[in-house]
Amino acid sequence: METYDTLVSTIALMMGVSWASGVNLYAAVLMLGLGGATGHIDLPPDLQTLQDPLVIAAAGFMYCVEFFADKTPGVDSGWDALHTFIRIPAGAVLAAGAVGDISPALQIAAGLVGASMAATSHATKAGTRLAINTSPEPFTNWAASIGEDIMVLAGLWAALNHPLVFLVLLGLFIALAIWLLPKLWRFLKLVLRKIGGFFGLVDKDKGPSPSVGSYQFGNFSAAAGPSLDADFTAPGPAIEDNLSRIKKLKELLDAGAITQEEFEAEKRRLLGP
């Protein structure tokens, strides 16, 4: 039984430190360091370096910087982008340290799992904050940032004191991330397309869409760009056929392949007077 409890506690700590690293690395290191230095947390030998005053001071300073950067709309997304190269490797190192020096293979495996967990939590945080930043008011951003800080502290506390509860909650988080990340990825592509269009880097009338190239009406080809001066078919098409063409034109409009004016012009031509 004691071996089972030790195993569950080790897994919870490994997953907890890597998950927390992806959300707020400096808060996680600061909490573990202070807890270990004051005797409230019994850290594994490979993580006892976090108790060093120099590490605690560095983590505390960087946490203060992140506290304000993370609550400034726009700046927080830039901060998240930069920390893609910091949080994920740190999550791998902390996860490897959490299992201790049992065997090199186990540490490598723990590092791989820890990096994946840190990447998942980091991507979820960064994508969610990018979506929140589309709101002009700052209060949602502040609430999300403070909520993340509290979530990291509460999550590490649960991992250390109630490992089974933490692992169940972590499973729910992973399920949420699997559902949410594809939606955040589509939203990110839309934002990048809008930014590219604003700076003239993307042709708004020819936005890329995998499904656009399959539509072709007479002399109009979506892949080659709109050329709506040509007729679609011979005169006198059936009403149902015209409605079908209008539906497909709407799909092209939604995909960004044609403009609203071109859509309206062809719609009027198909429907007639």
C-alpha positions in Angstrom: 0.0 0.0 0.0 2.8 2.4 0.8 4.4 1.6 -2.5 1.2 2.4 -4.3 0.8 5.7 -2.5 4.3 6.6 -3.3 3.8 5.8 -7.0 0.6 7.9 -7.2 2.2 10.8 -5.4 5.2 10.7 -7.7 3.0 10.6 -10.8 0.8 13.5 -9.5 3.9 15.6 -8.7 5.4 14.9 -12.1 2.3 15.8 -14.0 1.5 18.7 -11.6 4.8 20.5 -12.1 4.8 20.1 -15.8 1.1 21.2 -16.1 1.8 24.2 -13.9 4.9 25.1 -15.9 2.8 25.4 -19.0 0.5 27.9 -17.3 2.8 29.9 -15.1 6.3 28.6 -14.7 7.6 31.2 -12.3 4.7 30.8 -9.9 5.2 27.0 -9.9 8.9 27.3 -9.2 8.4 30.0 -6.5 5.8 27.9 -4.7 7.9 24.8 -4.7 11.0 26.6 -3.7 9.4 28.5 -0.8 7.6 25.4 0.3 10.7 23.3 0.3 12.8 26.0 2.0 10.3 26.5 4.8 9.8 22.7 5.3 6.2 22.7 4.2 7.0 20.6 1.1 9.2 17.6 1.0 10.8 17.9 -2.5 12.5 15.0 -4.2 16.3 15.2 -4.2 16.5 16.3 -7.8 14.1 19.2 -7.2 15.7 20.5 -3.9 17.7 22.9 -6.0 14.5 25.0 -6.2 15.0 25.7 -2.5 18.2 27.7 -3.1 17.7 31.4 -2.2 19.1 32.4 -5.6 16.5 30.3 -7.5 13.7 31.6 -5.2 14.8 35.2 -5.8 15.0 34.7 -9.6 11.6 33.0 -9.7 10.1 35.7 -7.5 11.4 38.5 -9.7 10.2 36.9 -12.9 6.8 36.2 -11.4 6.5 39.9 -10.6 7.3 40.7 -14.2 4.9 38.1 -15.6 2.2 39.3 -13.1 2.0 42.6 -14.9 2.9 41.5 -18.4 0.2 38.7 -18.3 -2.5 41.3 -17.4 -1.8 43.7 -20.3 -3.9 42.8 -23.4 -1.6 42.1 -26.3 1.5 42.0 -24.2 0.3 38.8 -22.7 0.1 37.1 -26.0 3.6 38.2 -27.0 4.8 37.0 -23.6 3.1 33.6 -24.2 4.7 33.3 -27.6 8.2 34.0 -26.2 7.6 31.5 -23.3 6.8 28.7 -25.8 10.6 28.2 -25.8 10.9 28.4 -22.0 7.8 26.7 -20.4 7.9 23.5 -22.3 11.6 22.6 -21.7 11.3 23.7 -18.1 8.2 21.4 -17.7 10.3 18.5 -19.1 13.2 19.2 -16.6 10.9 19.6 -13.6 9.0 16.4 -14.5 12.3 14.5 -14.8 13.4 15.8 -11.5 10.1 14.8 -9.9 10.7 11.1 -10.5 14.2 11.3 -9.0 17.3 9.5 -10.0 15.8 6.0 -10.3 17.0 5.2 -13.8 18.0 7.3 -16.9 15.3 5.7 -18.9 12.6 6.7 -16.4 13.9 10.2 -16.3 13.8 10.5 -20.1 10.3 9.1 -20.2 9.2 11.5 -17.5 10.8 14.4 -19.4 8.9 13.5 -22.6 5.6 13.2 -20.8 6.3 16.4 -18.9 7.1 18.3 -22.1 3.9 17.1 -23.7 1.9 18.1 -20.6 3.5 21.5 -20.5 2.9 22.0 -24.2 -0.8 21.1 -23.8 -1.4 23.5 -20.9 0.7 26.3 -22.5 -1.2 26.0 -25.9 -4.5 26.0 -24.1 -3.6 29.1 -22.0 -2.0 31.0 -25.0 -4.9 30.2 -27.4 -7.6 31.1 -24.8 -5.9 34.4 -24.0 -5.6 35.3 -27.6 -9.3 34.8 -28.0 -10.0 36.9 -24.9 -7.8 39.7 -26.3 -10.3 40.3 -29.1 -12.5 41.9 -26.5 -11.8 45.6 -26.2 -12.3 45.7 -22.4 -9.4 44.6 -20.1 -11.4 43.1 -17.3 -11.8 39.7 -18.8 -8.1 39.5 -19.4 -7.4 40.5 -15.8 -9.9 37.9 -14.5 -8.3 35.2 -16.7 -4.8 36.0 -15.5 -5.7 36.0 -11.8 -7.7 32.9 -12.3 -4.7 31.2 -13.8 -2.4 32.2 -10.9 -4.9 30.8 -8.4 -5.3 27.6 -10.5 -1.6 27.0 -10.5 -1.3 27.3 -6.8 -4.4 25.2 -6.1 -3.3 22.6 -8.6 0.1 22.1 -7.1 -1.4 22.1 -3.6 -3.8 19.3 -4.7 -1.0 17.4 -6.4 1.1 17.4 -3.2 -1.7 16.8 -0.7 -4.5 15.0 -2.7 -2.7 13.3 -5.6 -5.7 11.1 -6.7 -8.0 14.1 -6.8 -5.5 16.1 -8.8 -5.1 13.3 -11.4 -8.8 13.1 -11.9 -9.0 16.8 -12.4 -6.0 16.7 -14.7 -7.8 14.0 -16.8 -10.8 16.4 -17.1 -8.4 19.2 -18.2 -6.8 17.0 -20.9 -10.3 16.1 -22.2 -11.2 19.8 -22.3 -8.0 20.6 -24.1 -8.6 17.9 -26.7 -12.0 19.5 -27.4 -10.8 23.1 -27.3 -7.4 23.1 -29.0 -8.7 22.5 -32.6 -11.2 25.3 -32.2 -8.4 27.6 -30.9 -6.2 26.6 -33.8 -9.0 27.6 -36.3 -9.5 30.9 -34.5 -5.7 31.6 -34.6 -5.6 31.0 -38.4 -8.5 33.4 -38.8 -6.7 36.1 -36.7 -3.5 35.6 -38.7 -5.5 35.9 -41.9 -7.1 39.1 -40.7 -3.7 40.6 -39.6 -2.2 39.6 -43.0 -5.1 41.2 -44.8 -4.7 44.4 -42.8 -1.0 44.7 -43.7 -1.7 43.6 -47.3 0.1 40.3 -47.0 -3.0 38.3 -47.8 -5.4 38.9 -50.7 -8.8 39.1 -48.9 -10.6 38.2 -52.1 -8.6 35.1 -52.6 -8.3 33.7 -49.1 -7.1 30.1 -49.0 -9.6 27.4 -48.5 -9.2 23.7 -49.2 -12.8 23.4 -50.4 -12.8 26.4 -52.8 -11.0 24.7 -55.7 -13.8 22.1 -56.1 -16.3 24.7 -57.2 -16.4 25.7 -60.9 -19.3 27.4 -62.7 -18.9 27.8 -66.4 -16.0 30.1 -66.9 -15.7 30.9 -63.2 -13.0 29.1 -61.3 -12.5 29.7 -57.6 -8.9 28.5 -57.7 -8.0 31.0 -60.4 -9.9 33.8 -58.7 -13.3 35.3 -59.5 -14.1 36.2 -63.0 -17.8 36.9 -62.8 -18.2 38.6 -66.1 -18.8 35.3 -67.9 -22.1 33.5 -68.1 -22.5 30.4 -65.9 -24.7 28.3 -68.1 -26.9 28.3 -71.1 -30.0 30.5 -70.9 -33.1 29.2 -69.0 -31.8 27.1 -66.1 -34.2 25.6 -63.7 -35.1 27.5 -60.5 -33.7 24.7 -58.4 -30.5 24.8 -60.4 -30.2 28.6 -59.8 -30.8 28.2 -56.1 -28.1 25.5 -56.0 -25.7 27.8 -57.7 -26.5 30.7 -55.3 -25.8 28.3 -52.4 -22.4 27.5 -53.8 -21.7 31.1 -54.4 -22.5 31.8 -50.8 -20.0 29.1 -49.8 -17.4 30.9 -52.0 -18.3 34.2 -50.3 -17.8 32.6 -46.9 -14.5 31.2 -47.9 -13.3 34.6 -49.1 -13.0 33.6 -52.7 -15.4 36.3 -54.0 -16.5 39.7 -52.7 -19.9 40.6 -51.4 -20.5 42.8 -54.4 -19.7 40.0 -56.8 -22.0 37.7 -54.9 -24.9 40.1 -55.0 -24.4 40.8 -58.7 -24.4 37.1 -59.6 -27.4 36.5 -57.3 -29.4 39.2 -59.0 -28.4 37.8 -62.4 -29.5 34.3 -61.5 -32.8 35.3 -59.9 -33.6 37.6 -62.7 -36.0 40.7 -62.5 
